[in-house]
């Protein structure tokens, strides 16, 4: 007995937390996580073509060993 009021209060708080979507302060969250906003925005990791060329050179030998006609490797 007497649990109805406490349970109703818990349900009210839970619903408020679930459906309230406007209270997140993203700048404060970035500060707490230690994320530097400027460093993330200035560099685009997909803009660097040299890293793709390095990977292509690194794995070119594997591509030459692979026979594309039957999908089997020619290296033993």
Beta strands, then each sheet from edge to edge (+ up, - down):
end
